[in-house]
Amino acid sequence: MLLEQIIDIIESVAPRRQQEEWDNSGLQVGDSSRDIHSVLLTVDVSEAVVAEAVKEGCDMILSHHPLLFHGLKHLTGSTPQERCVAEAIRHNIAIYSAHTSLDKALRGVSGRMAEQLGLQEIRILVPSPDDPNIGLGVTGNLPKPVHWSAWLRLVEQVFGAPYIRYTEPVRPTVSRVALCGGAGAEFIPDAIAAGADTYLSADMKYHDMQAAAGLIMAVDIDHWVSEHFTRDIFAELLRGKVDVRIAQADASPIHVL
């Protein structure tokens, strides 16, 4: 397929126009008119992932997190980002990222998290003013209430979470859930307003969780862990059209002792 055709498929689900203003979703490296035969799927574009794409002969890397957030002033190989760009250009590997464009899709990052947890009646937590099906985070209901400790074990199992941080539960059971993939501490008040028993996200600071205590059970997991299902979303969009592979080198940069 042409790269521009692949981009059209991705943007049919995650239109670039709906990304946050500060974001840099879209084509990072490459010519949209070139042919693509094999795509490597990843959350992050790292040097190890680029090396894997080279080794496996992939024409394209499709990531959730953009490689480039700010303009490069030189390509001297002095930073990992510069080395990734240079190596991609050297081996004619295109790089495309769908970040908040995918975060804000109902069946995007947070929606997929909710589906994996078995939530029902999934709705956007913080909808855009123009469309209730576009926005950040989601809410949903468990098929039946579960004890809060069983809820935490479910989160651990579904995401393969190496750690879970949480505040004291406000109720003995969990039935209504709010969540947001990636860093979503700012939406704790929205989760409370939505009547959720618990709010699941990543990168919550001490004071975020302190503010939630007594109002909602805030549950914090690793950022990468919360978003690794993005690779499955990409695979489902492209499988049968081009060869797709999930990057084996893609992993959370955070290790837990």
N, C-alpha and C positions, 0 to 999 in steps of 0.2 A: 504494500500500500504506500501511497504517498504520505509523507509526514503530515501534510495539511489535512488529509483525510482522517488520520489518527487524531489530530487535534480537534477536528469537528466532532468526532465521537466522544472524546473526553468532555468537550465543552457543551455537548448536548445535555450532560448531566451536571456539569460544574462550569457554567458560563463565566468566562474571565471578568465580564462586566460586573459581576456581583461580589468580587473580592473586596476586602477592606482597602481603604485608601492607602494605608502604609505598606501594603503587601506587594509582592512581585511575582505573582503567578504568571504562567505563560511560558513561551519558548525562551530558554536561557542561552542555548548554544545550538547552532545548526541552521540549515536552509530548509524551509518548509516545503520546497518543491522536490526534495530528494526521495528516493525509494527507501522504505523501511521493511526489513524482513524479520528482525528479532528485537524484542524489547525487554530490558531488564527493569524490574519493578522494585521500588525501594521507598522507605520513608525518608531517609537522608541520603544526600549525595556526598560520599566521603571518598578519600583517595583509594581505600580498599574496594569500594563499590565500583569506581571507575576502572580499577585494575581488573576486577572481575568481568566487567563488560568487555574490556580488551581481550582478555583470555578466552571468553566464551564467544567472541565474534559478534557481539550485539551491536546493532546500528543505533540504538536509542536507549537512553535511561529515562524512565518516567518516575518522578518522585512526588512525594507529598510536600516536604519542606523545600523551598527554593534554595538552590545553591547560592544565588546572588540576591542579596537584599539591597546592597548599595553598589554604585558604580565602581568599577576597577579603574585605578589611575595608571596601572602598569601591569605587565605580565612578566615578572622577573623570577617567579617561582618562590617568592619569599613567604607566601601564606598557603595553607591547604586549598583555599578557594582558587587562588591563581594556578596552583599545580593541577587542580581538577580541570579547570577550563583549558589549560594548555594541553593536557593529555587527551581530553575529549576532542579538541580541534586536531591534534596530531593524528588521531586514529579515526577521524570523521564520525564521531559519535554525537548524535543530537541529544540535548537534555531539555525536557519539558517538566514543569512543576505545576501541580494543582493544589494550592494551599487553602486559603480561606474561601476560594471559589468552591472547593469541595466541602469545607467545613460548614458552609451555609446552605448546602443542599439538604432537603429533608431526608433523603436516602444516602446522605454522605457520611462523614466521619461519625458524628454523634448518633445518627440514625442507625448506622451499622452496629455501633456499640450497643444500642438499645435492643436491636434484633438479636444479637448474640446472647444477651442477658434474658431473652424471652419476654421482653416487655410488650404490652399491647396498648392500643389506642395512642400511638406515638404522635406527638405534636411538637412543633418548634417551641422552644422555651422563650427565646427573645426574637420574635418575628420582625421582619423589615416592615416599614410603614406601608409599603405598597403590595406586599404579598405574604400571607400568613404561612405559606409553605417554604419561605426562604428566611433564613436567620441562623442564629447561633444557639447551640445546645438543644436538647429535647426533653420532653417529659413523657412518661409512660407508666403503665400500671402492671404489676406482677399478676399472673393468673390467680394467685391467692396469696394472702399475707404469709410472710416467713419471719422467723425470729431474726433479730438483727445480726446475731452471730452467724446464722446460716446465710444471710445476705452477703456478709463479708467473705465467707468461704466460696460463695458463688462467684464473686468478683475475682477472687484469687484464682479460681479454676479456669474461668472463661478467658482471662487475660494473661494467665501465666505470670501474675504479678510477683516479683521478688520481694516486695514489701507493700504493706498497706498502712497508712496513717489515718486515724479517724478520731472524731470527737465523740463524747458520750452520747449514746442514742437518746432521743427525746421520747421515744415510745418503744415498747418491748418488741413490736413487730414492724416490718417494712412492707408497704403495699404500693405506695406511690413514689416514683423515683424521678429525679431530675439529674441530668448529666451533661457534660460537655467535654469532648475530646480536646486534648492539649491543655494549655494554660487557661483555666476558666474561673479562677477565684472571683473575678469581678461580678459573676452572675449568681453568687450565693443569695443576695437579696431577691432575685427573680425566682430562684428555686423555692425560697420560703413563701413568697407571694403566690406561687403556683400550688401551694399546699403539699409539697413533697415531704416525705418522712426523712429522706436522705438525698444528698447531692454528691455525685461522683465526678471528679475531675483530676487534674494534675497540677503540679507546681504551686500548691497552696503554701503560702508563708505562714509563719507562726501566728501573726496577728489576724490573718484571714480566718484561720481556724478558731482563734480565740473569740472573734466576733460572732462566729456561727454557733459557738457552744451554747446549749440551752434552747436554741431555736430550731436547729436542724442537725442531723448527724452528717457532718462533712467527711467525705472519704477521699483520700488523696493517694494516687498511684503514679508511677513513673510516666513521664510525658510520652516517650516512644512506645511504651507498652499500651497506652491508651489509644494510640493511633495506628498500630501495626496492621489493623484490618483494612487500611486504605489500599494495601497491595492487593487484597482480594477483590476490592471494588474495581480496581484497574484491570485485573485479570479477567473478571467477568465481562467487562466492556470490550476487551480486545481479543479474547480467546476465540479461535476459529477464523480470525482475520489475519493475524500475524502470530509468529512464535512468541510466546510470553514466558518469562522465567522470573521467579522471585529471587532477589539477591541474597545469597547465603552470607555475604559479608555485612549485611544490614543488621544492626543491633543497637540497643541503647548504649550511649557512651558512658552511662553511669553504672558503676559496679557497687554492690552492697556487700560489706564484710559481715 
